[in-house]
Amino acid sequence: MLAGIRNFSKSIFAKIIFSVLALSFVGWGLNASMLDLGTSRQVAEIGNQSITPVELDRAFQRSVQNMRNVFGPNFNQQQAVQMGLLNNTVQSLVSQKIMREDARDKGIGISDEKVRDAIFASDNFKDPATKQFSRDRFMQSLYAAGYTEQEFIDGVRGDLMSQQIVGSLTGTAAVPEVMAQQIVAYRNEQRSGSFFTLNRTEFDDIATPDDATLRKYHEDNAQQFTAPETRDVTLATLSSADLVSTISVTDEEVLESYNQRIAEFQTQEKRTVQQILFAPNEEQTAKDAYKRLQEGADFMDVAKEAGMDSSVVNLGEFTANDILPDLRDATFALPEGGVSEPVETALGWHILRVPSITAAKTQSLDDVRDTVVDGLKQFKAEDAIYDLSVTFDEELGAGTPIKDAAREVGAKTYDLSGVVRGEGLAGETIDGSDEINAKIFELEGGEESLLEETANGLRYVLRVNKITPSALRPFEDVRDEVVTAWTTDERQRLMLAKAEELANDINNTGADIATTAANDGAEVKQSGLTKRDGNGLNDGVSPSVAAALFSLEDGKAKALQTSENVIIVKLDDIKAAKTDTADAAPVTDELKQAINQDILAQYLDYLNEEISVSINNSVINGLYAPAAAN
């Protein structure tokens, strides 16, 4: 299906906030041809539209905040970038813009009345008691998600425009009833059977064949007895970690380093914040509520009277950098338990309360001395390793043998024998061994590498002294291994042959499976009533038993090999699935969704050719360079 080409999901407005009515597409692929905006300072240009840095940042910060609701308040921007959330935000914005561009090209417009109706129809904005639209809930929801009212309205309008196109493309998709019913019958059919595991004891004593047979097995299975290519290597490594123990630091250096890193050891003041939010035209109502609070009314009672439940009132814990800037001064001027006078923002009138305060804290030098000393030694070691690396490189460039050059700078040396591709460094535990192993197999015999550096900063140089090609090991050297392998294969062959004989006996003579099992010293077990995917199998029953049952005719048996065991399985019962309308409805919906996604994927491919999309990575990197670099 073409659905694999693009992944579609609900609009950023619907998915991240409250499932309004929108649909947009976030699987837009950004290929190399799109990444060129010259000297433009926009994040992206899509046809006649653009994504500004401010627009991207607001959307990204909303995404980060929503992730904090999942992972907790310590989830930060750096983690979001590492998880790909920034890229997803860019893709989501591009996807919305390109659909809206197409809608505008087709002359599609959405009236203010339709936007209003869409917002008013959302259950998320309705008062639970009256079931009517509540502006308080609407504004509080936008505030919690980081939207201004105009941003949200524009977003809904754009998504409704896109829906006009989506609906025209997918509204006529239909699934034949007979197709859905056939799929239901296939998926929901259930089967049960009996099985037993063949007794292995009679195959324990298998005579070892003559050498002629073993030699032929050795040749026929050459790959199993072939030694991989190996390499003998001289390796020298230079690491700052090896120098740390030799580095000394003074008290003055420790104090200076502590002062330079003081921000790392400071915890900002945090405040738990509650609020009651009133609409922009309700200043007097807010003042009346504040007066009641001053007279001793309970904050939560007043909030409930204003139509706000606790989940909306309790905003969480904030530092001064985290809270909405318009509320920062009022929040951080309050004492613990204090309540603010009404504060006006673009969202309306806020009454704030600070139930608790976690004071700022700075760890003393004594508390973090070990951390500071370790960091300082590491820094000095890194500084020293650079100078040593230059000397090392100069020695090597002058033709000095690796071991002699290593001795000059105190590098470690290793003589590695029998290094195998992809299998480390012949038992030596060295940082970056996988990278060094890959470098070893880039070189020819007698060739020496340049001074290289692993991802973790280990400097190294190596020389491939000898290459031993891959070759079939002589029979005499591996005779015992050949005997073991031949015996294992022969046991499996004999067991499978007997199992097939027993299964044929059941099929041809109607032999009872329980009697057959008893004669073999085994016990019959029941599979359980299972579907094709193994759902319904009894505990401990291999999924391969389910597969076998669905390959058999009723009452028939077959031999089945599972790992080292051989099983005889007999189909006892078939329970056909119901295929009425109710059973087929979920399948019909699934098929219709798949058809719609195929249609939309093809249409987006078409738009990709018709509407230009340019992404400016330099602007994106400039916005988030500190987070991306950490």
Summary of the structure (lengths in Angstrom):
residues: 630
radius of gyration: 35.8
end to end distance: 40.2
largest distance: 104.1
contacts: 1834
relative contact order: 0.15
helix: 52%
strand: 18%
